């Protein structure tokens, strides 16, 4: 299955950013539900919507490009 790449907000964070190991293709992608916004420091963005890899993209009022 091919994943499409989309621009994410520069404020989007997930715990995998803080793990300094090479990616392991044998481990499934377990990022769902583990995101937060570095602007609000919780799971909601400044606009009150949930911060996720799919929702923190261009078009959202609080989006900040990389």
N, C-alpha and C positions, 0 to 999 in steps of 0.2 A: 504494500500500500504506500502510495506516494503522498507526502504531506506538503501542503502549500505553505509557503512562508509569507507572513504578513508583518507589516511594521507594528511593533508594540511600543507603548509609551515608555519613555525613559525612566519614569517613576515606578514602573511595575517591578516587583521583586518576588522571588520564590526561594525556598530554602536551599535548592540545588546550586544557587549562585555562590554559596559559602562553603561548598565541598570541593576541595582541590584534588580531584582524581580524574583520570581520563574517562571519557564516556565508555560504558560497557553495553554493547548492542544486545547482549543476552538478558539484560534487565529491562522489563517493560517500563514505558513512560508512566511515572506515577506522580505527575505534577498537578493533577486535578485537585482543586480545593485547597491548595497550599500557597496561594498568592496573597500579597498585600501591597498597598500603595505606600511609597516612601514619603508622600506628601502628608497623608493623614495618619500614617503608622497603624493602619488597621485594614480590614478586608474591604472597606468601602472607599471609593475615590471621593474627591471633593464634591462631585456632583451627586453623591448619595447612592450611586450604583455600585454593584459588586465589582471588584478588581479581579479580572481573569485574563488569561492569555488571549482569548477570543474577543473580549469586550473592550480591552484597553487598546484601541486602535484609532486611526484617523477618523474624524467625524464626531468623536466624543468631545464635549466642551472642555474637559480638563486635559486632553491629550497633549503631551509634550514629546516632540520627536527626539530621536537619539542624537 
